Amino acid sequence: MPILVELSPEKEARLTAEALLRGIAPEQYAGKLLDDALSPPSKGKLTREDLRAMLKEVGEGWENRPKLPTSAFTRESFYQDRT
């Protein structure tokens, strides 16, 4: 069933950017978001397919993320407020 949704220019730009990061059309990404929102809540257990989909989504676009040196991950950086 076709549904027309009006988006602000900012939301349209964000939807388009997120879709591009995933390598899919904005319409396809919007459909996925709607499917996810309307899916029944899980009871704490993932199916193999759900796990694979989740891991695939986590890995998508990783090459566009900033690269951090290993020196950024020090004990002090995680516990700055503790001495």
C-alpha positions, 0 to 999 in steps of 0.5 A: 500500500503506498503511503505519502509521508511529508518530511522536513528538508533536514529529515529528508537529508538525514534519511538520504545520508543514512541510506547512502551509508548503507548503499540503498535507496532512501525509499528502501531505507524508509521502508526498513525503518518502518518494518523495524518499528512495526515488528513485534518486540523480541523476547530477548532472543535473537534468531540467526537471521536477526543476528546476521542482519544486526551484524551486517548493519553494524559493519556497513559504512565502517570505512567512512568512520574516523580512524582512531589511534590505539593510544586513544584507548587508554585506561585513563581515557575511560576513567577520567573522573577517577584518580 
